[in-house]
Amino acid sequence: HYFIQSNLRTMSDDTSADLSMTSTDNTAYLVTTIALLGGMLAFFYFYIYDPKNSEEEDENRVQDDEKSSLEPRDFTLDELKYYDGTDGKPVCISVKHVVYDVTPGKNFYGPGGPYAMLAGREGSRALAKMSLEQSDVKDEWDDLSDLTPSEEDTLSDWVMKFQTRYTEIGKLVKSHEPEE
């Protein structure tokens, strides 16, 4: 009889220990989750949103607008190819058929940069797909009609980035001939 009571008391103590362990685990999980969410918010604020950088980028954009040596005009795909950043030439990229002078970002888009394949090209499909595959950079007119909604959202984010950082210098057109 004493043995049974003793074992029940021990089992009861073990059960409460298990419950307190679960409570501690839940607290640790909650604290870890809050810390991760806080870290993600801090990352978003300081590296993606960062209002100080937005103001600096706006000032830089105004300076770049004044410095752009390219006259606003329309470009065909063949004409745009010239602006690939080689031999000291400016670097231009078309995004959704709008041409931007991205020369200030030549470390990214110029020769040797991670996005150099987009220089002098219409880069919308590759940007929308977040792809660095050569097959996603077309040498013919691309109406982008087959992009998924997710790819269209991604492309819209890129458009906003280009609009805030670089100078728009023209439109990408199929040809300079009037359409009938």
N, C-alpha and C positions, 0 to 999 in steps of 0.2 A: 504494500500500500504506500509506504514512504517512497519507495522507488518510483512508482507511477507519478506521485505528486512532484517529486524532484525532476523527473523527465518532462512533465508538463510545464513546470516553471522554466526549465531550460529552453524548451521549444518556444514558449511565450517570449522569453528574452531574445531568442534568435529571430523570431518574427518581427519584433519591434526594431531590432538591429537592421533587418532587411528593409523595413519600411523607412527607417531613417537614412539608409544608404540610397534608397530610391529618391527620397526627398533631396539629398545632397546631389545626386546625379542630375535631377531635374534643375536644381539651382545652377549647377555648373553648365548644363546645356543652355539655360536661359541667359546666363552671363556671357557665354561664348557667342551665342546668337546675336545678342545686343552689341557685343564688341565687333563682330563681323559686319553687322549692318552699319554701325557707326563708322567703321573703316571704309566701307563702300561709299557712304555719304561724303566722307572727307575726301576720298579719291575723286568723286564726281565734282565736288565743289572746287578743289584746288587744281585738278588737272584737266577737267573737261569744261566746266563752267567758268571758274576763276574770273570774277568781274574786273580785277586789276588788269589781267592779260587782255580782256575784251577791249578795255579802254586803250591799252597800248596798241593792240592790233588795229583799232579804228584810226589812231594817230598814224601808225605805220602805213595803213592803206591810203590815207590822204597823201602822205609823202610819196608813196609808190605811184599814186595817180599822177602826181606832178612830175615824177621822174620817168614814167613810161614813155619810151621813144616810139612806140607803135601807134600809128594813126588808126582810129576806129574805122572798121570796114567789114565787109562780108568776106568769108573765106570758103573756098571749095576744099574738099578733102586733099586734093593734090597740092593746093596752095598752103594748106596748113602744115603739110609734111616738112616744109622748109624750116619751120620754127621748132626744131628738135633740140636746140641748145648746143649743137656741135659747132666747133670753130668759133666760139664766142657769140653765136647767134642767140637771140631771145628764145625763151621756152614758152610755148603756148599749148594749151589743152582745151579741147571742146568737151563740155559736159552738158548733156541735154541740148545739144546744138547751139550752145552759147560758148564763145571762145574767150578764154581768160589768158592774160599775160601772167604766167606763174614764174617768171624769171626770178623774183625774190625768193622763191622756194626751189631754186635750181639744185640744191643739195638733195632734194627729194625727187624732183622730176627731170633734172638734167642728166647728162651722161654719167653713168656710174651710180646714180641714185636708185633707191628701191622701186620707184615708180617710173623709171626712165622709159619703159616701154610705152607709156602714155604720151610722151612728149611728141608734139606735132600730130597728134591723132585725136579721134573722137573716143574718149575713154569711158563713156557712160556705162556700157555693158560690163566692163571689167570692174568698175567701181561698184555698180549695183550688186554684182555677184561676189564682191570682195575677193577678186581673183587676180592673180598675176600671170595667168596663162595667156600666151600669145593668141590662142584661138578666140579669146574673149575681146580682142581688140580687132575690130573689123576694118578692112580696107575699102569697103563699099558702104553706101548710105545705109544706115541702120535706124529704122523707125522705132525701135525698142518696144514694139507692141506686144511682144511675147514675154515680157518680164512679169514675174509673179508679184502679188501685192507686197510681199516682204522685200523683194528686190527693189520695187518702186519706193518703198519707205527708206531703204538704205540709200538709194540714189538721191532722194530728197535731202537727206542729211548731208550728203556730199555737196549738193548744190548750195546749201546754206553755208557750208564751210568755205567753198570757193567764193561765194558772194561777199563774205565778210573779210576774206584774207587777200583776195587778188582783184586786179582790175579787169573788168569786162571790156573787151576791145572789139567785139563784133559777134556776128552770127555765122554758124556753119550752114551753107546752102548747097543744094545739089549742083547748081550751076548758076552762072551769072545771066543766063538766057531767061527772058521773061517766060513764065509758065502760061500755057494756053488753057 
